[in-house]
Amino acid sequence: MTENMPLLDISMLPADGRFGSGPSKIRDAQLEFLADTGSQLMGTSHRQKPIKDLVGEIQDGIRTLYNLPDDYEVVLGNGGATAFWDIACACLIERKAAFATYGSFSEKFANSAKNCPFLDEPVIYSADFGNYCLPSASSDIDTYAWTHNETSTGVLAPVHRIEGANDDALMIVDGTSAAGGTKINPCEIDVYYFSPQKAFGSDGGLWIALASARAIERAQRIESYALSHPEQGRWIPSFLSFTHAVTNSRKHQTLNTPAIATLIMLKNQIDWLMKNGGLDWAQARCAQSAEVIYQWAQNVEYAEPFVSKKSARSTVVVTVDLDESISAQEVISALRANGIVDVAGYRALGRNQLRIGVFPSVDTQDVIALTQCIDAIVTALKDENNALN
Ligand SMILES: *Cc1c(COP(=O)(O)O)cnc(C)c1O
């Protein structure tokens, strides 16, 4: 590790140095909105009109953003996407699910189902990290699950109904880092769930699910059967009850107390996205920022995009491998010393890698500046190493 970090000329630094893949950059305007509205809303009951109105506006905003059909509902609860995996195991998977895994997040959901004592062993289709696959259809599968954007590897998978699946099978897609920065057709699937601290640029702790009537009905059926047949051993803690979440969401509430600041910042981000042109705009902006990095990585001799297949490359989380002669860890530390943070690769992946969140809140100009800063740091580190040798 270098003792003296190369300090870059302030004029070359991005205006905002937050490039995390979640938590991610929260815009100044969101924080100002929080300060402005917070004194009326923060510290007040989520069972009263002002917060219920806020939740209702968030639900309406998401409905408009995704152009949701009338029979889909915006359901929300506490615990983030991680909690939703256990909710899905408890209430949405009937017996047997098929998963596609191609990174840490997709694996975690599959593991939840694997460890669930009252579900059958799931079928798992996996692709090498840096690529994706989808689950294949089979008549004994009642639920199909995969991840839209695998945040650990920077891979973007398609979102559509699995061809050949039973008519009543549910499609459940983890949209956590894609939602807000990537378009989908929600009618193709039954549940699209996400946390707001990624492309929605808010804070963590919440999950939001766009749920079809079919998914809501299935959960009701499974939960009422489990309740009346305790001998079957399907225990559904009320915190994991999807039906409780639906009932509360219809009243613009959550089962237990939410973080109100998260809701306030989320509301502001939804309004900002809509004002700018919705998901079409967000997707184009993210793709442009991502392309800056992919092009740069292809052009410099010491870097290359980790995801080789272009059609699998994420437009919201970009992963770049560095040549072995350059320590990604040193580059990351030097960037941090210059106020550019959270560009480390996913730890479990264990590669000499940078991972850059280019969510809608991130300015493309800042992404360009980031690539120039990385170049300058790599040059400085090389000079230093040469001087030592
Ligand atoms: C971040 C992330 C999660 C976990 O979200 P939490 O809010 O921390 O539970 C799950 N899936 C994906 C794809 C993610 O990027």
The ligand as a Gaussian input file, in Angstrom:
#p B3LYP/6-31G(d) Opt

LIG

0 1
 C      -28.501000      -4.579000      -3.072000
 C      -29.218000      -5.737000      -3.631000
 C      -29.996000      -6.594000      -2.818000
 C      -30.060000      -6.425000      -1.330000
 O      -30.759000      -5.281000      -0.990000
 P      -30.982000      -4.929000       0.554000
 O      -31.810000      -3.704000       0.518000
 O      -29.617000      -4.697000       1.151000
 O      -31.653000      -6.076000       1.182000
 C      -30.663000      -7.621000      -3.430000
 N      -30.592000      -7.829000      -4.747000
 C      -29.861000      -7.038000      -5.554000
 C      -29.833000      -7.307000      -7.028000
 C      -29.155000      -5.970000      -5.026000
 O      -28.433000      -5.174000      -5.823000

